[in-house]
Amino acid sequence: MHINLPEKRYFKIGEVAKAFDVNASLIRFWENEFDVIKPKKNAKGNRLFTQEDIKNLQLIYHLVKEKGFTLEGAKNKLKEDPDKTTSNHDIIVKLDAIKNELIQIKNQL
């Protein structure tokens, strides 16, 4: 899944939810379930997600929504071999971006 977010330091939960096409409540739920998601909170208590949080959310989204892992299965996968899982996901994201770019080029022809 390609996430279309601008380059900036922090993202509000609404922006993140819209980019992933899910409800903000799901993002908050995943925050509670997975230790790798640690958004900062401002004085008002609003969550501010970093680029690293977005990358971790992409990985969780991939495991749960695209691969069909249960939450426990996704947690175990991240605990067993986090480097391999992250590396594999990075490759998938790059290949997906290349695919989208090739589709755009094809549509322009």
N, CA, C and O atoms as CSV, one atom per row, in Angstrom:
chain,resi,resn,atom,element,x,y,z
A,1,MET,N,N,0.848,-1.176,0.000
A,1,MET,CA,C,0.000,0.000,0.000
A,1,MET,C,C,0.890,1.234,0.000
A,1,MET,O,O,1.799,1.362,0.820
A,2,HIS,N,N,0.618,2.125,-0.918
A,2,HIS,CA,C,1.376,3.365,-1.008
A,2,HIS,C,C,0.690,4.433,-0.153
A,2,HIS,O,O,-0.496,4.712,-0.325
A,3,ILE,N,N,1.444,5.019,0.758
A,3,ILE,CA,C,0.926,6.059,1.642
A,3,ILE,C,C,1.349,7.402,1.084
A,3,ILE,O,O,2.535,7.647,0.861
A,4,ASN,N,N,0.387,8.261,0.861
A,4,ASN,CA,C,0.659,9.571,0.279
A,4,ASN,C,C,0.568,10.640,1.364
A,4,ASN,O,O,-0.488,11.228,1.594
A,5,LEU,N,N,1.702,10.878,2.025
A,5,LEU,CA,C,1.778,11.910,3.053
A,5,LEU,C,C,2.881,12.896,2.677
A,5,LEU,O,O,3.903,12.493,2.120
A,6,PRO,N,N,2.691,14.170,2.971
A,6,PRO,CA,C,3.745,15.150,2.662
A,6,PRO,C,C,4.959,14.945,3.575
A,6,PRO,O,O,4.876,14.308,4.625
A,7,GLU,N,N,6.075,15.504,3.139
A,7,GLU,CA,C,7.290,15.430,3.940
A,7,GLU,C,C,7.216,16.463,5.060
A,7,GLU,O,O,7.361,17.663,4.822
A,8,LYS,N,N,6.992,15.994,6.262
A,8,LYS,CA,C,7.030,16.867,7.432
A,8,LYS,C,C,7.383,16.032,8.650
A,8,LYS,O,O,7.398,14.802,8.593
A,9,ARG,N,N,7.661,16.700,9.735
A,9,ARG,CA,C,8.159,16.016,10.919
A,9,ARG,C,C,7.071,15.255,11.667
A,9,ARG,O,O,7.288,14.113,12.073
A,10,TYR,N,N,5.910,15.864,11.854
A,10,TYR,CA,C,4.845,15.246,12.633
A,10,TYR,C,C,3.530,15.245,11.857
A,10,TYR,O,O,3.250,16.149,11.069
A,11,PHE,N,N,2.738,14.213,12.100
A,11,PHE,CA,C,1.430,14.075,11.470
A,11,PHE,C,C,0.378,13.889,12.549
A,11,PHE,O,O,0.602,13.182,13.532
A,12,LYS,N,N,-0.767,14.527,12.362
A,12,LYS,CA,C,-1.889,14.347,13.280
A,12,LYS,C,C,-2.567,13.029,12.975
A,12,LYS,O,O,-2.425,12.488,11.879
A,13,ILE,N,N,-3.301,12.514,13.938
A,13,ILE,CA,C,-3.928,11.200,13.785
A,13,ILE,C,C,-4.936,11.187,12.632
A,13,ILE,O,O,-5.092,10.166,11.964
A,14,GLY,N,N,-5.619,12.307,12.394
A,14,GLY,CA,C,-6.568,12.381,11.286
A,14,GLY,C,C,-5.880,12.227,9.940
A,14,GLY,O,O,-6.397,11.560,9.044
A,15,GLU,N,N,-4.718,12.842,9.802
A,15,GLU,CA,C,-3.945,12.722,8.560
A,15,GLU,C,C,-3.490,11.276,8.343
A,15,GLU,O,O,-3.541,10.757,7.228
A,16,VAL,N,N,-3.054,10.650,9.409
A,16,VAL,CA,C,-2.576,9.274,9.321
A,16,VAL,C,C,-3.732,8.339,8.975
A,16,VAL,O,O,-3.598,7.475,8.109
A,17,ALA,N,N,-4.850,8.509,9.644
A,17,ALA,CA,C,-6.011,7.661,9.390
A,17,ALA,C,C,-6.488,7.815,7.947
A,17,ALA,O,O,-6.836,6.830,7.296
A,18,LYS,N,N,-6.504,9.042,7.452
A,18,LYS,CA,C,-6.933,9.281,6.070
A,18,LYS,C,C,-5.963,8.645,5.082
A,18,LYS,O,O,-6.393,8.066,4.084
A,19,ALA,N,N,-4.663,8.743,5.345
A,19,ALA,CA,C,-3.662,8.164,4.453
A,19,ALA,C,C,-3.788,6.644,4.375
A,19,ALA,O,O,-3.585,6.055,3.313
A,20,PHE,N,N,-4.126,6.007,5.504
A,20,PHE,CA,C,-4.278,4.555,5.535
A,20,PHE,C,C,-5.707,4.118,5.201
A,20,PHE,O,O,-5.979,2.923,5.078
A,21,ASP,N,N,-6.609,5.072,5.058
A,21,ASP,CA,C,-8.020,4.812,4.767
A,21,ASP,C,C,-8.644,3.908,5.844
A,21,ASP,O,O,-9.327,2.929,5.546
A,22,VAL,N,N,-8.381,4.278,7.104
A,22,VAL,CA,C,-8.962,3.580,8.251
A,22,VAL,C,C,-9.477,4.627,9.238
A,22,VAL,O,O,-9.210,5.819,9.084
A,23,ASN,N,N,-10.203,4.183,10.232
A,23,ASN,CA,C,-10.672,5.091,11.274
A,23,ASN,C,C,-9.536,5.431,12.242
A,23,ASN,O,O,-8.619,4.636,12.447
A,24,ALA,N,N,-9.613,6.608,12.823
A,24,ALA,CA,C,-8.617,7.026,13.812
A,24,ALA,C,C,-8.620,6.081,15.008
A,24,ALA,O,O,-7.589,5.889,15.653
A,25,SER,N,N,-9.771,5.492,15.304
A,25,SER,CA,C,-9.850,4.565,16.438
A,25,SER,C,C,-8.974,3.333,16.204
A,25,SER,O,O,-8.421,2.781,17.155
A,26,LEU,N,N,-8.842,2.901,14.958
A,26,LEU,CA,C,-7.977,1.759,14.667
A,26,LEU,C,C,-6.511,2.122,14.903
A,26,LEU,O,O,-5.741,1.309,15.416
A,27,ILE,N,N,-6.131,3.333,14.532
A,27,ILE,CA,C,-4.757,3.791,14.771
A,27,ILE,C,C,-4.481,3.832,16.278
A,27,ILE,O,O,-3.423,3.394,16.729
A,28,ARG,N,N,-5.430,4.356,17.049
A,28,ARG,CA,C,-5.269,4.395,18.508
A,28,ARG,C,C,-5.199,2.979,19.084
A,28,ARG,O,O,-4.415,2.717,19.997
A,29,PHE,N,N,-6.018,2.067,18.551
A,29,PHE,CA,C,-6.008,0.676,19.011
A,29,PHE,C,C,-4.656,0.035,18.741
A,29,PHE,O,O,-4.094,-0.620,19.619
A,30,TRP,N,N,-4.125,0.218,17.527
A,30,TRP,CA,C,-2.818,-0.353,17.192
A,30,TRP,C,C,-1.724,0.260,18.059
A,30,TRP,O,O,-0.761,-0.416,18.421
A,31,GLU,N,N,-1.872,1.529,18.387
A,31,GLU,CA,C,-0.900,2.183,19.274
A,31,GLU,C,C,-0.840,1.464,20.620
A,31,GLU,O,O,0.238,1.272,21.182
A,32,ASN,N,N,-2.009,1.066,21.133
A,32,ASN,CA,C,-2.062,0.362,22.414
A,32,ASN,C,C,-1.565,-1.075,22.308
A,32,ASN,O,O,-1.000,-1.611,23.262
A,33,GLU,N,N,-1.773,-1.700,21.154
A,33,GLU,CA,C,-1.426,-3.106,20.976
A,33,GLU,C,C,0.042,-3.334,20.629
A,33,GLU,O,O,0.625,-4.340,21.034
A,34,PHE,N,N,0.642,-2.411,19.883
A,34,PHE,CA,C,2.007,-2.602,19.397
A,34,PHE,C,C,2.939,-1.591,20.049
A,34,PHE,O,O,2.675,-0.388,20.045
A,35,ASP,N,N,4.026,-2.094,20.607
A,35,ASP,CA,C,4.985,-1.246,21.312
A,35,ASP,C,C,5.800,-0.358,20.381
A,35,ASP,O,O,6.367,0.640,20.825
A,36,VAL,N,N,5.870,-0.703,19.096
A,36,VAL,CA,C,6.713,0.060,18.168
A,36,VAL,C,C,6.099,1.402,17.769
A,36,VAL,O,O,6.785,2.254,17.205
A,37,ILE,N,N,4.822,1.591,18.057
A,37,ILE,CA,C,4.160,2.859,17.725
A,37,ILE,C,C,4.125,3.714,18.984
A,37,ILE,O,O,3.437,3.397,19.955
A,38,LYS,N,N,4.885,4.805,18.944
A,38,LYS,CA,C,4.992,5.680,20.117
A,38,LYS,C,C,4.855,7.139,19.693
A,38,LYS,O,O,5.851,7.861,19.651
A,39,PRO,N,N,3.647,7.581,19.380
A,39,PRO,CA,C,3.509,8.984,18.977
A,39,PRO,C,C,3.762,9.924,20.151
A,39,PRO,O,O,3.501,9.597,21.309
A,40,LYS,N,N,4.267,11.072,19.819
A,40,LYS,CA,C,4.452,12.102,20.846
A,40,LYS,C,C,3.096,12.754,21.086
A,40,LYS,O,O,2.209,12.683,20.235
A,41,LYS,N,N,2.939,13.377,22.224
A,41,LYS,CA,C,1.691,14.090,22.508
A,41,LYS,C,C,2.026,15.527,22.844
A,41,LYS,O,O,2.970,15.808,23.582
A,42,ASN,N,N,1.227,16.441,22.284
A,42,ASN,CA,C,1.458,17.857,22.577
A,42,ASN,C,C,0.777,18.227,23.890
A,42,ASN,O,O,0.245,17.361,24.584
A,43,ALA,N,N,0.794,19.506,24.224
A,43,ALA,CA,C,0.226,19.970,25.495
A,43,ALA,C,C,-1.266,19.652,25.610
A,43,ALA,O,O,-1.770,19.421,26.709
A,44,LYS,N,N,-1.963,19.640,24.488
A,44,LYS,CA,C,-3.393,19.320,24.494
A,44,LYS,C,C,-3.654,17.821,24.583
A,44,LYS,O,O,-4.781,17.397,24.839
A,45,GLY,N,N,-2.618,17.026,24.372
A,45,GLY,CA,C,-2.796,15.572,24.389
A,45,GLY,C,C,-3.018,14.976,23.015
A,45,GLY,O,O,-3.288,13.781,22.896
A,46,ASN,N,N,-2.910,15.794,21.969
A,46,ASN,CA,C,-3.065,15.287,20.606
A,46,ASN,C,C,-1.849,14.453,20.222
A,46,ASN,O,O,-0.714,14.803,20.544
A,47,ARG,N,N,-2.103,13.346,19.528
A,47,ARG,CA,C,-1.020,12.477,19.083
A,47,ARG,C,C,-0.333,13.092,17.868
A,47,ARG,O,O,-0.986,13.592,16.953
A,48,LEU,N,N,0.995,13.045,17.879
A,48,LEU,CA,C,1.791,13.522,16.759
A,48,LEU,C,C,2.712,12.382,16.335
A,48,LEU,O,O,3.641,12.012,17.053
A,49,PHE,N,N,2.433,11.833,15.153
A,49,PHE,CA,C,3.167,10.679,14.659
A,49,PHE,C,C,4.381,11.118,13.850
A,49,PHE,O,O,4.301,12.046,13.046
A,50,THR,N,N,5.506,10.440,14.070
A,50,THR,CA,C,6.739,10.734,13.345
A,50,THR,C,C,6.814,9.852,12.092
A,50,THR,O,O,5.981,8.968,11.891
A,51,GLN,N,N,7.815,10.105,11.262
A,51,GLN,CA,C,8.030,9.271,10.077
A,51,GLN,C,C,8.268,7.816,10.487
A,51,GLN,O,O,7.818,6.898,9.801
A,52,GLU,N,N,8.966,7.606,11.589
A,52,GLU,CA,C,9.224,6.248,12.077
A,52,GLU,C,C,7.915,5.557,12.482
A,52,GLU,O,O,7.726,4.371,12.214
A,53,ASP,N,N,7.021,6.304,13.124
A,53,ASP,CA,C,5.707,5.748,13.470
A,53,ASP,C,C,4.937,5.356,12.217
A,53,ASP,O,O,4.291,4.309,12.177
A,54,ILE,N,N,5.011,6.205,11.190
A,54,ILE,CA,C,4.309,5.924,9.929
A,54,ILE,C,C,4.867,4.653,9.299
A,54,ILE,O,O,4.111,3.817,8.805
A,55,LYS,N,N,6.175,4.510,9.318
A,55,LYS,CA,C,6.810,3.312,8.762
A,55,LYS,C,C,6.353,2.064,9.522
A,55,LYS,O,O,6.062,1.036,8.911
A,56,ASN,N,N,6.290,2.153,10.837
A,56,ASN,CA,C,5.825,1.020,11.647
A,56,ASN,C,C,4.347,0.728,11.408
A,56,ASN,O,O,3.942,-0.434,11.375
A,57,LEU,N,N,3.550,1.764,11.244
A,57,LEU,CA,C,2.129,1.566,10.932
A,57,LEU,C,C,1.963,0.890,9.572
A,57,LEU,O,O,1.089,0.041,9.397
A,58,GLN,N,N,2.804,1.270,8.613
A,58,GLN,CA,C,2.745,0.624,7.301
A,58,GLN,C,C,3.038,-0.871,7.435
A,58,GLN,O,O,2.372,-1.700,6.814
A,59,LEU,N,N,4.023,-1.201,8.237
A,59,LEU,CA,C,4.375,-2.601,8.438
A,59,LEU,C,C,3.233,-3.357,9.105
A,59,LEU,O,O,2.893,-4.463,8.686
A,60,ILE,N,N,2.649,-2.777,10.124
A,60,ILE,CA,C,1.523,-3.419,10.812
A,60,ILE,C,C,0.333,-3.549,9.873
A,60,ILE,O,O,-0.320,-4.592,9.840
A,61,TYR,N,N,0.045,-2.495,9.109
A,61,TYR,CA,C,-1.054,-2.542,8.141
A,61,TYR,C,C,-0.815,-3.675,7.149
A,61,TYR,O,O,-1.732,-4.433,6.834
A,62,HIS,N,N,0.414,-3.790,6.661
A,62,HIS,CA,C,0.748,-4.836,5.697
A,62,HIS,C,C,0.511,-6.223,6.289
A,62,HIS,O,O,-0.088,-7.086,5.646
A,63,LEU,N,N,0.981,-6.431,7.512
A,63,LEU,CA,C,0.840,-7.745,8.139
A,63,LEU,C,C,-0.617,-8.080,8.430
A,63,LEU,O,O,-1.069,-9.193,8.161
A,64,VAL,N,N,-1.353,-7.111,8.982
A,64,VAL,CA,C,-2.723,-7.386,9.436
A,64,VAL,C,C,-3.733,-7.322,8.289
A,64,VAL,O,O,-4.531,-8.242,8.110
A,65,LYS,N,N,-3.699,-6.255,7.530
A,65,LYS,CA,C,-4.733,-6.038,6.512
A,65,LYS,C,C,-4.432,-6.731,5.184
A,65,LYS,O,O,-5.344,-7.242,4.535
A,66,GLU,N,N,-3.163,-6.753,4.775
A,66,GLU,CA,C,-2.834,-7.315,3.470
A,66,GLU,C,C,-2.453,-8.791,3.541
A,66,GLU,O,O,-2.832,-9.571,2.668
A,67,LYS,N,N,-1.713,-9.175,4.566
A,67,LYS,CA,C,-1.284,-10.568,4.705
A,67,LYS,C,C,-2.254,-11.406,5.518
A,67,LYS,O,O,-2.186,-12.634,5.471
A,68,GLY,N,N,-3.157,-10.775,6.266
A,68,GLY,CA,C,-4.172,-11.501,7.012
A,68,GLY,C,C,-3.713,-12.055,8.355
A,68,GLY,O,O,-4.332,-12.979,8.882
A,69,PHE,N,N,-2.641,-11.510,8.915
A,69,PHE,CA,C,-2.182,-11.949,10.236
A,69,PHE,C,C,-3.181,-11.507,11.295
A,69,PHE,O,O,-3.838,-10.476,11.155
A,70,THR,N,N,-3.287,-12.299,12.352
A,70,THR,CA,C,-4.027,-11.847,13.522
A,70,THR,C,C,-3.138,-10.845,14.249
A,70,THR,O,O,-1.956,-10.722,13.926
A,71,LEU,N,N,-3.685,-10.136,15.215
A,71,LEU,CA,C,-2.860,-9.197,15.977
A,71,LEU,C,C,-1.744,-9.929,16.714
A,71,LEU,O,O,-0.604,-9.464,16.743
A,72,GLU,N,N,-2.070,-11.068,17.304
A,72,GLU,CA,C,-1.052,-11.855,18.002
A,72,GLU,C,C,0.004,-12.357,17.022
A,72,GLU,O,O,1.196,-12.357,17.329
A,73,GLY,N,N,-0.442,-12.786,15.840
A,73,GLY,CA,C,0.495,-13.255,14.827
A,73,GLY,C,C,1.424,-12.144,14.367
A,73,GLY,O,O,2.620,-12.370,14.182
A,74,ALA,N,N,0.883,-10.949,14.183
A,74,ALA,CA,C,1.698,-9.804,13.771
A,74,ALA,C,C,2.687,-9.433,14.869
A,74,ALA,O,O,3.841,-9.115,14.584
A,75,LYS,N,N,2.243,-9.472,16.120
A,75,LYS,CA,C,3.146,-9.172,17.240
A,75,LYS,C,C,4.295,-10.175,17.283
A,75,LYS,O,O,5.454,-9.803,17.465
A,76,ASN,N,N,3.954,-11.458,17.112
A,76,ASN,CA,C,4.978,-12.497,17.135
A,76,ASN,C,C,5.954,-12.333,15.979
A,76,ASN,O,O,7.161,-12.498,16.156
A,77,LYS,N,N,5.445,-12.014,14.811
A,77,LYS,CA,C,6.292,-11.814,13.636
A,77,LYS,C,C,7.266,-10.670,13.871
A,77,LYS,O,O,8.436,-10.760,13.501
A,78,LEU,N,N,6.784,-9.592,14.488
A,78,LEU,CA,C,7.656,-8.454,14.768
A,78,LEU,C,C,8.677,-8.765,15.857
A,78,LEU,O,O,9.772,-8.204,15.857
A,79,LYS,N,N,8.325,-9.660,16.791
A,79,LYS,CA,C,9.248,-10.013,17.872
A,79,LYS,C,C,10.273,-11.049,17.429
A,79,LYS,O,O,11.431,-10.986,17.843
A,80,GLU,N,N,9.861,-12.009,16.586
A,80,GLU,CA,C,10.744,-13.091,16.158
A,80,GLU,C,C,11.970,-12.569,15.427
A,80,GLU,O,O,13.102,-12.820,15.840
A,81,ASP,N,N,11.745,-11.852,14.354
A,81,ASP,CA,C,12.850,-11.357,13.535
A,81,ASP,C,C,12.485,-9.990,12.976
A,81,ASP,O,O,12.136,-9.873,11.801
A,82,PRO,N,N,12.562,-8.949,13.814
A,82,PRO,CA,C,12.113,-7.625,13.369
A,82,PRO,C,C,12.910,-7.070,12.198
A,82,PRO,O,O,12.352,-6.387,11.340
A,83,ASP,N,N,14.213,-7.355,12.152
A,83,ASP,CA,C,15.040,-6.823,11.059
A,83,ASP,C,C,14.644,-7.433,9.722
A,83,ASP,O,O,14.524,-6.725,8.723
A,84,LYS,N,N,14.443,-8.736,9.704
A,84,LYS,CA,C,14.053,-9.412,8.459
A,84,LYS,C,C,12.668,-8.961,8.019
A,84,LYS,O,O,12.447,-8.704,6.835
A,85,THR,N,N,11.743,-8.863,8.951
A,85,THR,CA,C,10.384,-8.438,8.630
A,85,THR,C,C,10.392,-7.019,8.080
A,85,THR,O,O,9.718,-6.738,7.089
A,86,THR,N,N,11.138,-6.128,8.705
A,86,THR,CA,C,11.226,-4.744,8.248
A,86,THR,C,C,11.893,-4.669,6.888
A,86,THR,O,O,11.445,-3.931,6.010
A,87,SER,N,N,12.960,-5.428,6.711
A,87,SER,CA,C,13.678,-5.435,5.436
A,87,SER,C,C,12.780,-5.922,4.300
A,87,SER,O,O,12.746,-5.317,3.229
A,88,ASN,N,N,12.059,-7.010,4.535
A,88,ASN,CA,C,11.142,-7.536,3.521
A,88,ASN,C,C,10.061,-6.520,3.187
A,88,ASN,O,O,9.697,-6.352,2.024
A,89,HIS,N,N,9.552,-5.847,4.204
A,89,HIS,CA,C,8.506,-4.866,3.964
A,89,HIS,C,C,9.050,-3.664,3.188
A,89,HIS,O,O,8.363,-3.128,2.319
A,90,ASP,N,N,10.269,-3.242,3.494
A,90,ASP,CA,C,10.880,-2.133,2.759
A,90,ASP,C,C,10.996,-2.468,1.271
A,90,ASP,O,O,10.744,-1.617,0.417
A,91,ILE,N,N,11.374,-3.698,0.968
A,91,ILE,CA,C,11.482,-4.134,-0.431
A,91,ILE,C,C,10.116,-4.103,-1.098
A,91,ILE,O,O,9.990,-3.654,-2.237
A,92,ILE,N,N,9.097,-4.575,-0.398
A,92,ILE,CA,C,7.738,-4.584,-0.946
A,92,ILE,C,C,7.268,-3.160,-1.226
A,92,ILE,O,O,6.662,-2.901,-2.266
A,93,VAL,N,N,7.543,-2.234,-0.306
A,93,VAL,CA,C,7.132,-0.836,-0.489
A,93,VAL,C,C,7.818,-0.233,-1.705
A,93,VAL,O,O,7.184,0.464,-2.498
A,94,LYS,N,N,9.120,-0.498,-1.857
A,94,LYS,CA,C,9.852,0.039,-3.005
A,94,LYS,C,C,9.334,-0.533,-4.317
A,94,LYS,O,O,9.161,0.196,-5.293
A,95,LEU,N,N,9.086,-1.834,-4.338
A,95,LEU,CA,C,8.550,-2.451,-5.549
A,95,LEU,C,C,7.157,-1.921,-5.884
A,95,LEU,O,O,6.823,-1.735,-7.054
A,96,ASP,N,N,6.359,-1.684,-4.869
A,96,ASP,CA,C,5.024,-1.125,-5.075
A,96,ASP,C,C,5.106,0.288,-5.656
A,96,ASP,O,O,4.312,0.652,-6.525
A,97,ALA,N,N,6.064,1.082,-5.178
A,97,ALA,CA,C,6.250,2.437,-5.709
A,97,ALA,C,C,6.683,2.380,-7.170
A,97,ALA,O,O,6.213,3.173,-7.985
A,98,ILE,N,N,7.572,1.451,-7.506
A,98,ILE,CA,C,8.006,1.293,-8.898
A,98,ILE,C,C,6.837,0.878,-9.768
A,98,ILE,O,O,6.669,1.388,-10.876
A,99,LYS,N,N,6.030,-0.044,-9.273
A,99,LYS,CA,C,4.852,-0.501,-10.019
A,99,LYS,C,C,3.902,0.663,-10.295
A,99,LYS,O,O,3.420,0.820,-11.417
A,100,ASN,N,N,3.630,1.484,-9.266
A,100,ASN,CA,C,2.738,2.629,-9.440
A,100,ASN,C,C,3.296,3.622,-10.451
A,100,ASN,O,O,2.552,4.189,-11.251
A,101,GLU,N,N,4.601,3.827,-10.412
A,101,GLU,CA,C,5.232,4.745,-11.358
A,101,GLU,C,C,5.132,4.213,-12.784
A,101,GLU,O,O,4.863,4.975,-13.712
A,102,LEU,N,N,5.347,2.917,-12.963
A,102,LEU,CA,C,5.230,2.309,-14.295
A,102,LEU,C,C,3.797,2.384,-14.810
A,102,LEU,O,O,3.574,2.603,-16.001
A,103,ILE,N,N,2.837,2.207,-13.930
A,103,ILE,CA,C,1.427,2.330,-14.335
A,103,ILE,C,C,1.126,3.751,-14.789
A,103,ILE,O,O,0.418,3.950,-15.777
A,104,GLN,N,N,1.656,4.739,-14.077
A,104,GLN,CA,C,1.452,6.128,-14.490
A,104,GLN,C,C,2.063,6.396,-15.854
A,104,GLN,O,O,1.458,7.073,-16.685
A,105,ILE,N,N,3.259,5.868,-16.090
A,105,ILE,CA,C,3.920,6.047,-17.389
A,105,ILE,C,C,3.091,5.376,-18.483
A,105,ILE,O,O,2.907,5.947,-19.558
A,106,LYS,N,N,2.598,4.186,-18.221
A,106,LYS,CA,C,1.770,3.459,-19.195
A,106,LYS,C,C,0.515,4.256,-19.524
A,106,LYS,O,O,0.122,4.348,-20.687
A,107,ASN,N,N,-0.115,4.834,-18.501
A,107,ASN,CA,C,-1.344,5.599,-18.730
A,107,ASN,C,C,-1.093,6.882,-19.522
A,107,ASN,O,O,-1.996,7.380,-20.196
A,108,GLN,N,N,0.120,7.417,-19.446
A,108,GLN,CA,C,0.448,8.628,-20.184
A,108,GLN,C,C,0.722,8.343,-21.654
A,108,GLN,O,O,0.652,9.249,-22.484
A,109,LEU,N,N,1.033,7.096,-21.982
A,109,LEU,CA,C,1.324,6.750,-23.382
A,109,LEU,C,C,0.096,6.660,-24.233
A,109,LEU,O,O,0.192,6.378,-25.427
